[in-house]
Amino acid sequence: DGAVLMGGCDKTTPGLLMGAISMGLPLIYLPAGPMLRGNWRGQVLGSGSDAFKYWDERRAGRLSDQAWAEMEAGIARSHGTCMT
């Protein structure tokens, strides 16, 4: 038996590799690569940090539903792991 590992984030890659190695499994690792950076109203968005920041703004009532929908459409523009 062996493992095919697919990841790419700075946190999941070491976890995947350490888990397979600690079990003594032969493995093949396929890195996914990062997604394209996000954009919203001329601002560069990060998939994690900005999502949390603007979610707080939305909960506080300082960001409209329309603005949130625009941001959702622009924050994760491609496949891949987070770009932040």
Residue frames as a rotation matrix with the C-alpha (Angstrom) as fourth column:
ASP 1
0.576 0.817 0.000 0.00
0.817 -0.576 0.000 0.00
0.000 0.000 -1.000 0.00
GLY 2
-0.668 -0.743 0.046 1.00
0.744 -0.668 0.006 3.60
0.026 0.038 0.999 -0.51
ALA 3
0.213 0.722 -0.659 -0.41
0.632 -0.616 -0.470 7.09
-0.745 -0.316 -0.588 -0.58
VAL 4
-0.329 -0.185 0.926 -1.01
0.807 -0.565 0.174 9.72
0.491 0.804 0.335 -3.24
LEU 5
-0.093 0.205 -0.974 -0.96
0.793 -0.576 -0.197 13.07
-0.601 -0.791 -0.109 -1.45
MET 6
-0.136 0.127 0.983 -2.42
0.763 -0.619 0.185 16.24
0.632 0.775 -0.013 -2.96
GLY 7
0.498 0.252 -0.830 -1.93
0.767 -0.576 0.285 19.58
-0.406 -0.778 -0.480 -1.24
GLY 8
0.091 -0.516 0.852 -0.13
0.746 -0.532 -0.402 22.86
0.660 0.672 0.337 -1.55
CYS 9
0.805 0.258 0.535 -0.76
-0.116 -0.815 0.567 25.05
0.582 -0.519 -0.626 1.46
ASP 10
-0.177 -0.939 0.296 2.10
-0.526 -0.164 -0.835 25.87
0.832 -0.304 -0.465 3.81
LYS 11
-0.217 0.157 0.963 0.25
-0.949 0.195 -0.246 24.00
-0.227 -0.968 0.107 6.57
THR 12
0.746 0.614 0.260 -1.21
-0.543 0.786 -0.297 20.96
-0.387 0.080 0.919 4.82
THR 13
0.550 -0.591 -0.590 1.94
-0.466 0.370 -0.804 20.00
0.693 0.717 -0.072 2.91
PRO 14
-0.543 -0.797 0.262 4.05
-0.687 0.243 -0.685 19.27
0.482 -0.552 -0.680 6.00
GLY 15
-0.127 0.577 0.807 1.09
-0.842 0.367 -0.395 17.57
-0.524 -0.730 0.440 7.69
LEU 16
0.833 0.441 -0.333 0.49
-0.553 0.644 -0.529 15.26
-0.018 0.625 0.781 4.74
LEU 17
0.255 -0.832 -0.493 4.14
-0.435 0.357 -0.827 14.35
0.864 0.426 -0.270 4.40
MET 18
-0.590 -0.490 0.641 4.76
-0.775 0.122 -0.620 13.82
0.226 -0.863 -0.452 8.13
GLY 19
0.240 0.776 0.584 1.66
-0.830 0.475 -0.290 11.65
-0.503 -0.415 0.758 8.42
ALA 20
0.884 0.087 -0.460 2.64
-0.380 0.707 -0.597 9.35
0.273 0.702 0.658 5.56
ILE 21
-0.044 -0.986 -0.163 6.28
-0.467 0.165 -0.869 9.18
0.883 0.038 -0.467 6.63
SER 22
-0.439 -0.114 0.891 5.37
-0.898 0.099 -0.430 8.39
-0.040 -0.988 -0.146 10.24
MET 23
0.561 0.688 0.461 3.25
-0.609 0.720 -0.332 5.46
-0.560 -0.094 0.823 8.99
GLY 24
-0.376 -0.823 0.426 6.09
-0.208 0.523 0.826 4.23
-0.903 0.222 -0.368 6.81
LEU 25
0.553 0.672 0.493 4.01
0.383 0.321 -0.866 4.54
-0.741 0.667 -0.080 3.63
PRO 26
-0.656 -0.620 0.431 5.58
0.680 -0.238 0.694 5.01
-0.328 0.748 0.577 0.22
LEU 27
0.288 0.801 -0.524 4.14
0.468 -0.595 -0.653 8.22
-0.836 -0.057 -0.546 -1.18
ILE 28
-0.481 -0.279 0.831 3.81
0.835 -0.436 0.337 10.43
0.268 0.856 0.443 -4.19
TYR 29
-0.146 0.383 -0.912 3.16
0.553 -0.733 -0.396 14.11
-0.820 -0.563 -0.105 -3.51
LEU 30
-0.262 0.171 0.950 1.36
0.905 -0.299 0.304 16.28
0.336 0.939 -0.077 -6.07
PRO 31
-0.695 0.001 -0.719 1.46
0.413 -0.818 -0.400 20.01
-0.589 -0.575 0.568 -5.24
ALA 32
0.238 0.908 0.344 -1.66
0.907 -0.081 -0.414 21.91
-0.348 0.410 -0.843 -6.27
GLY 33
-0.684 -0.507 0.525 -0.23
0.652 -0.748 0.125 25.41
0.329 0.428 0.842 -6.46
PRO 34
-0.670 0.390 -0.631 -1.79
0.312 -0.624 -0.716 28.68
-0.673 -0.677 0.297 -5.34
MET 35
0.275 0.831 0.484 -4.94
0.933 -0.110 -0.342 30.27
-0.230 0.546 -0.806 -6.72
LEU 36
-0.274 -0.273 0.922 -4.96
0.595 -0.801 -0.061 33.65
0.755 0.532 0.383 -8.41
ARG 37
-0.910 -0.055 -0.411 -5.11
0.371 -0.548 -0.749 36.62
-0.184 -0.835 0.519 -6.05
GLY 38
0.017 1.000 0.026 -8.50
0.983 -0.012 -0.183 38.14
-0.183 0.029 -0.983 -5.42
ASN 39
-0.934 -0.213 0.288 -9.71
0.280 -0.935 0.216 41.55
0.223 0.282 0.933 -6.56
TRP 40
0.082 0.976 -0.201 -12.56
0.996 -0.076 0.036 43.74
0.020 -0.203 -0.979 -5.36
ARG 41
0.920 0.391 0.024 -13.14
0.391 -0.919 -0.054 47.38
0.001 0.059 -0.998 -6.32
GLY 42
0.619 -0.743 0.254 -9.48
-0.258 -0.498 -0.828 47.84
0.742 0.447 -0.500 -7.21
GLN 43
0.267 -0.509 0.818 -8.19
-0.954 -0.018 0.300 46.24
-0.138 -0.861 -0.490 -4.00
VAL 44
-0.356 -0.442 -0.823 -6.10
-0.449 0.853 -0.264 43.06
0.819 0.275 -0.503 -3.82
LEU 45
0.486 0.602 0.633 -7.80
-0.862 0.214 0.459 40.46
0.141 -0.769 0.623 -1.63
GLY 46
-0.765 -0.636 -0.104 -6.32
-0.584 0.752 -0.306 37.49
0.273 -0.173 -0.946 0.21
SER 47
-0.216 0.755 -0.619 -8.55
-0.141 0.603 0.785 34.43
0.966 0.257 -0.024 0.50
GLY 48
-0.088 0.162 -0.983 -8.17
0.848 0.530 0.012 34.04
0.523 -0.832 -0.184 4.25
SER 49
-0.710 -0.331 -0.622 -7.20
0.669 -0.592 -0.449 37.28
-0.219 -0.735 0.642 5.94
ASP 50
-0.930 0.367 -0.013 -9.48
-0.350 -0.876 0.331 39.59
0.110 0.312 0.944 3.97
ALA 51
-0.279 0.868 -0.412 -12.43
0.125 0.458 0.880 37.20
0.952 0.194 -0.236 4.13
PHE 52
-0.158 0.180 -0.971 -12.28
0.962 0.248 -0.111 37.33
0.221 -0.952 -0.212 7.94
LYS 53
-0.873 -0.248 -0.419 -11.78
0.359 -0.910 -0.208 41.10
-0.330 -0.332 0.884 8.01
TYR 54
-0.821 0.568 -0.053 -14.68
-0.454 -0.594 0.664 41.88
0.346 0.569 0.746 5.69
TRP 55
-0.235 0.743 -0.626 -16.95
0.512 0.642 0.571 39.30
0.827 -0.187 -0.531 7.34
ASP 56
-0.443 0.018 -0.896 -16.56
0.861 -0.268 -0.431 41.34
-0.248 -0.963 0.103 10.53
GLU 57
-0.955 0.102 -0.280 -17.44
-0.165 -0.963 0.213 44.49
-0.248 0.249 0.936 8.58
ARG 58
-0.572 0.786 -0.234 -20.55
-0.137 0.190 0.972 42.79
0.809 0.588 -0.002 7.19
ARG 59
-0.190 0.479 -0.857 -21.66
0.848 0.520 0.103 41.60
0.495 -0.707 -0.505 10.62
ALA 60
-0.613 -0.114 -0.782 -21.22
0.607 -0.701 -0.374 45.14
-0.506 -0.704 0.499 11.94
GLY 61
0.437 0.897 0.072 -23.52
0.698 -0.287 -0.656 46.45
-0.568 0.337 -0.751 9.18
ARG 62
0.187 -0.461 -0.867 -20.81
-0.297 -0.868 0.397 48.45
-0.936 0.183 -0.300 7.39
LEU 63
-0.872 -0.427 -0.239 -20.83
-0.375 0.268 0.887 46.27
-0.315 0.863 -0.394 4.25
SER 64
0.024 0.973 -0.231 -23.94
-0.932 -0.062 -0.358 45.76
-0.362 0.224 0.905 2.14
ASP 65
0.375 0.221 0.901 -25.21
0.003 0.971 -0.239 42.43
-0.927 0.092 0.363 0.81
GLN 66
1.000 0.006 0.011 -24.37
0.012 -0.081 -0.997 43.63
-0.005 0.997 -0.081 -2.71
ALA 67
0.381 -0.922 0.063 -20.79
-0.888 -0.384 -0.253 44.50
0.258 0.040 -0.965 -1.75
TRP 68
-0.046 -0.357 0.933 -20.39
-0.642 0.726 0.247 41.12
-0.766 -0.588 -0.262 -0.02
ALA 69
0.714 0.370 0.595 -21.66
0.187 0.718 -0.670 39.30
-0.675 0.590 0.444 -3.13
GLU 70
0.874 -0.461 -0.155 -19.17
-0.362 -0.404 -0.840 41.23
0.325 0.790 -0.520 -5.30
MET 71
0.073 -0.889 0.452 -16.35
-0.994 -0.030 0.102 40.31
-0.077 -0.456 -0.886 -2.94
GLU 72
0.235 0.083 0.968 -17.33
-0.275 0.961 -0.016 36.63
-0.932 -0.263 0.249 -2.90
ALA 73
0.955 0.187 0.231 -17.20
0.165 0.311 -0.936 36.62
-0.247 0.932 0.266 -6.70
GLY 74
0.724 -0.687 0.058 -13.71
-0.356 -0.445 -0.822 38.12
0.591 0.574 -0.567 -6.74
ILE 75
0.459 -0.578 0.675 -11.92
-0.859 -0.093 0.504 36.59
-0.229 -0.811 -0.539 -3.75
ALA 76
-0.162 -0.477 0.864 -11.33
-0.128 0.878 0.461 33.06
-0.979 -0.035 -0.203 -5.07
ARG 77
0.312 0.318 -0.895 -10.91
-0.809 -0.404 -0.426 33.41
-0.497 0.857 0.132 -8.83
SER 78
0.072 -0.334 -0.940 -9.31
-0.768 0.582 -0.266 30.06
0.636 0.741 -0.215 -9.63
HIS 79
0.898 0.094 -0.430 -8.60
0.125 0.882 0.455 26.57
0.422 -0.462 0.780 -8.37
GLY 80
-0.096 -0.993 -0.064 -5.67
0.176 0.046 -0.983 26.03
0.980 -0.105 0.170 -6.00
THR 81
-0.011 -0.009 -1.000 -4.69
0.988 0.152 -0.013 26.61
0.152 -0.988 0.007 -2.42
CYS 82
0.830 0.381 -0.407 -4.97
0.479 -0.861 0.171 29.95
-0.285 -0.337 -0.897 -0.64
MET 83
0.396 -0.671 0.627 -2.75
0.609 -0.319 -0.726 32.72
0.687 0.669 0.282 -1.94
THR 84
0.578 -0.164 0.800 -2.09
-0.503 -0.843 0.190 34.42
0.643 -0.512 -0.570 1.38
